[in-house]
C-alpha cells in the first residue's frame, strides 16, 4: 500500500532507481509505440469542407454538381451536402458548397 501511495504521489527523488526506471519506460513508450496507434485515417460523418464556385460552374442538378465538384476538388468521393448563393462585393454571384 505504501508503494502505491509513493508512486501515485511521486515521492521519489531523481537519484533513485525507481525514478530512472520510470523515465526509461516513458522514453521507451515514446520511441517504441507504433505510429499506426495514433494515425486516424477515418473521416467523421460531420467533417465537411466548403468550396466557393462561380455561377458558371454551378448547377442546381445535384448529380451534375457533384460531378463538377469532384473534378474541381480532386476528391473522387466528394458528396454535396448543401449550398448557398452569395454575392461578393464586386456584384458577382458565387455559390458556397459544403462537401463531405
CORGITA-V309213 format. One line per field, one symbol per residue. psi: psi as a letter, one per 40 degrees, with the letter a starting at -180 (. if undefined). A space follows every 10 residues. Layout:
psi->???
//
This chain:
psi->ddddddddeg fiideidddd dddddddddd dehidddehg eiiidehiih ihiiddeihe hddddddddd dddeheehhh diiihihide eihihhhhi.
//
